[in-house]
Each structure stands twice: as structure tokens, then as C-alpha cells.
Amino acid sequence: MGNESAWRTLVLKSQRMVRSRVADVASAFGRREDDSAIDDATAEVFAALIGHDAAPLRAYHGRSSLTSYIAVLATRSATRYFARHRLVVDQAEPAGESTGFQHDADDPVARIIDPDQQHRLQLLMDRLPPNERSVAALFHLQGHSFSQISQKLELPIGTIGPTLRQAEKRLRQWMEETIS
């Protein structure tokens, strides 16, 4: 991966797609308008591609197009980025009891999502089917991995991603309906 010209070409060809994937993830985390975070997460995607001596790129085996492969890596990296920078959760409540948003004025993410939005999101999370609500809360609010969620909820690991995407889709739709 020492070829600087090849790297520049890869970045130029994939930068719009990567930023688009990151923006989609940002939207799922309620950060659609946060261009600074989207830029940071996009930069983190490209850093991850060359991290560990370009291990993610060396792991590409051609079973899909390189664009599809990078899109998946971008989505995963952006999800990790926004999960690390998620809402502050009130730890006083037992897991699974409530999603319990807590407003912390010192937390930059909590400043982005005002208390009214947090309350609206809490009400919408409560409308989700129980399995979707549990998966979304464990992933987005408590920072659990798919593997941890699978073990905790005793669900097959292959069902966590689709369940999470369905919950995020419903929440985005409901949020847009309440904004309109």
C-alpha cells in the first residue's frame, strides 16, 4: 500500500460515497446537520482504511466490488464513531427499564440534541416493538457491540443488524413526521 498515487486515486474515487455513508449513519444517530462530526467521522474512515498497515484494504478478497467493500467499512467505522459520541445515558436506571436520556451541559453531544428532542426521541423509542427498542437502546445508548447484544438478549447475532436498522428506520420516519 506504499503507492501514494494509488491511495490518492482510491480516495478521489470513493470520497463522495464514503461521506454519503457517513452522513446516513449520522442521520440515524440524529446528527444529520452536524457537518463537523460528519467530516471527522469521514476522516476517521479513511484513517481506518490505512490503519494497521492498511489491514482493512489488504483483507479485501474481491468477493464484492471494492466500492461495496469500502461502503461497508465506512458504515461500520462511522457507526463506531457516532456510538462513541452518543447521548449521555442516565446510569441510575436498570438496563432495559428505560432509555433514560440525561441532559449534560458539559457534553457536546447532549448540547446538540436539546432536551425537547431528547424527550421526543424517548417517547418514540417507547413506541418501538420491544425487541427493536432493546436492541437500539443497548447499541446506541449503552454502547454494546452486536456480539454483546446477542448474548444479553439471547438472539442470533445475525438478527441484531437488521433489527437495529429497522428500529432506526422507524425512528427516523417518526422524527421526520413530528418535525413536518
C-alpha positions as CSV (number, residue, x, y, z in Angstrom):
1,M,0.0,0.0,0.0
2,G,3.0,2.2,-0.3
3,N,1.9,3.7,-3.6
4,E,0.8,7.3,-2.9
5,S,-0.7,7.7,-6.3
6,A,-2.9,4.6,-5.9
7,W,-4.1,5.9,-2.5
8,R,-4.9,9.3,-3.9
9,T,-6.9,7.7,-6.7
10,L,-8.8,5.5,-4.2
11,V,-9.6,8.5,-2.1
12,L,-10.8,10.6,-5.0
13,K,-13.0,7.8,-6.4
14,S,-14.5,6.9,-3.1
15,Q,-14.7,10.1,-1.1
16,R,-18.3,11.1,-2.1
17,M,-19.6,7.6,-1.4
18,V,-17.8,7.4,1.9
19,R,-19.1,10.8,3.0
20,S,-22.6,9.8,1.9
21,R,-22.5,6.6,4.0
22,V,-21.2,8.6,7.0
23,A,-24.0,11.1,6.6
24,D,-26.5,8.3,6.5
25,V,-25.1,7.0,9.8
26,A,-25.0,10.5,11.2
27,S,-28.7,10.8,10.4
28,A,-29.5,7.6,12.1
29,F,-27.8,9.0,15.2
30,G,-29.8,12.2,15.0
31,R,-26.7,14.2,13.7
32,R,-27.8,14.9,10.1
33,E,-26.9,18.6,10.4
34,D,-23.6,18.2,12.2
35,D,-21.2,18.7,9.3
36,S,-18.2,18.9,11.7
37,A,-18.9,15.4,13.1
38,I,-19.6,14.1,9.6
39,D,-16.3,15.4,8.4
40,D,-14.5,14.0,11.5
41,A,-16.1,10.6,11.0
42,T,-15.3,10.6,7.3
43,A,-11.6,11.3,8.1
44,E,-11.7,8.5,10.6
45,V,-13.0,6.1,7.9
46,F,-10.0,6.9,5.7
47,A,-7.6,6.7,8.6
48,A,-9.1,3.3,9.5
49,L,-8.5,2.1,5.9
50,I,-4.8,2.6,6.2
51,G,-4.5,1.8,9.8
52,H,-2.6,-1.3,10.9
53,D,-0.5,-1.2,7.8
54,A,-3.7,-1.0,5.6
55,A,-5.0,-4.2,7.0
56,P,-8.7,-3.5,6.0
57,L,-7.6,-2.9,2.4
58,R,-5.3,-6.0,2.4
59,A,-8.3,-8.0,3.7
60,Y,-10.2,-7.3,0.5
61,H,-10.6,-10.6,-1.4
62,G,-12.7,-9.4,-4.4
63,R,-15.9,-11.2,-3.3
64,S,-17.7,-7.9,-3.9
65,S,-16.8,-4.7,-5.7
66,L,-14.2,-2.6,-4.0
67,T,-16.7,0.2,-3.8
68,S,-19.2,-2.1,-1.9
69,Y,-16.4,-3.3,0.4
70,I,-15.4,0.3,1.3
71,A,-19.0,1.2,1.7
72,V,-19.4,-1.5,4.4
73,L,-16.2,-0.5,6.1
74,A,-17.3,3.2,6.0
75,T,-20.7,2.3,7.6
76,R,-19.1,0.3,10.3
77,S,-16.4,2.9,11.1
78,A,-19.0,5.7,11.1
79,T,-21.3,3.7,13.4
80,R,-18.4,3.2,15.8
81,Y,-17.6,6.9,15.7
82,F,-21.2,8.1,16.4
83,A,-21.7,5.4,19.0
84,R,-18.6,6.7,20.8
85,H,-20.1,10.2,20.6
86,R,-23.7,9.2,21.5
87,L,-26.1,10.7,24.0
88,V,-25.3,10.5,27.7
89,V,-27.4,7.8,29.4
90,D,-28.6,8.0,33.0
91,Q,-26.9,5.0,34.5
92,A,-29.1,5.1,37.6
93,E,-31.9,3.2,35.7
94,P,-31.5,-0.5,35.2
95,A,-30.8,-1.6,31.7
96,G,-33.9,-2.4,29.7
97,E,-36.1,-0.4,32.0
98,S,-35.9,2.8,30.2
99,T,-33.7,4.6,27.6
100,G,-33.4,7.4,30.2
101,F,-31.9,10.4,28.4
102,Q,-29.9,12.7,30.6
103,H,-29.0,16.3,29.6
104,D,-25.4,17.1,30.5
105,A,-24.5,20.7,29.6
106,D,-20.8,19.8,29.6
107,D,-21.3,17.0,27.0
108,P,-21.1,18.4,23.4
109,V,-23.4,15.7,22.0
110,A,-26.0,16.5,24.7
111,R,-25.8,20.1,23.6
112,I,-26.6,19.1,20.0
113,I,-29.7,17.3,21.0
114,D,-31.8,19.6,23.1
115,P,-34.0,18.4,26.0
116,D,-37.2,18.7,23.9
117,Q,-35.6,16.5,21.1
118,Q,-34.4,14.0,23.8
119,H,-37.9,13.8,25.3
120,R,-39.5,13.3,21.8
121,L,-36.9,10.6,21.0
122,Q,-37.6,8.9,24.3
123,L,-41.3,8.8,23.5
124,L,-40.6,7.5,20.0
125,M,-38.3,4.8,21.4
126,D,-41.1,3.7,23.7
127,R,-43.3,3.2,20.6
128,L,-40.8,0.7,19.1
129,P,-41.6,-3.0,19.4
130,P,-39.8,-4.4,22.5
131,N,-37.1,-6.3,20.6
132,E,-36.2,-3.2,18.4
133,R,-36.3,-1.0,21.5
134,S,-34.0,-3.3,23.4
135,V,-31.5,-3.6,20.6
136,A,-31.5,0.1,19.8
137,A,-31.1,1.1,23.4
138,L,-28.3,-1.4,24.0
139,F,-26.4,-0.3,20.9
140,H,-26.9,3.4,20.7
141,L,-27.4,4.4,24.3
142,Q,-25.2,1.8,26.2
143,G,-22.6,1.2,23.5
144,H,-22.9,-2.6,23.4
145,S,-21.4,-4.5,20.4
146,F,-23.6,-6.7,18.3
147,S,-22.0,-9.7,20.0
148,Q,-22.8,-8.3,23.5
149,I,-26.4,-7.6,22.4
150,S,-26.7,-11.1,21.0
151,Q,-25.6,-12.6,24.3
152,K,-27.5,-10.3,26.5
153,L,-30.8,-10.7,24.7
154,E,-30.2,-14.3,23.6
155,L,-30.7,-13.6,20.0
156,P,-28.8,-14.8,17.0
157,I,-26.0,-12.3,16.1
158,G,-27.2,-12.2,12.5
159,T,-30.6,-10.7,13.6
160,I,-29.0,-7.7,15.5
161,G,-28.1,-5.6,12.5
162,P,-31.4,-6.0,10.7
163,T,-33.3,-5.3,13.9
164,L,-31.3,-2.2,14.6
165,R,-31.7,-0.9,11.1
166,Q,-35.5,-1.4,11.3
167,A,-35.6,0.4,14.6
168,E,-33.5,3.3,13.2
169,K,-35.7,3.4,10.1
170,R,-38.9,3.7,12.2
171,L,-37.3,6.4,14.5
172,R,-36.1,8.5,11.5
173,Q,-39.6,8.3,9.9
174,W,-41.3,9.2,13.2
175,M,-38.9,12.0,13.9
176,E,-39.5,13.4,10.4
177,E,-43.3,13.2,10.9
178,T,-43.1,15.1,14.1
179,I,-40.9,17.8,12.5
180,S,-43.2,18.3,9.5
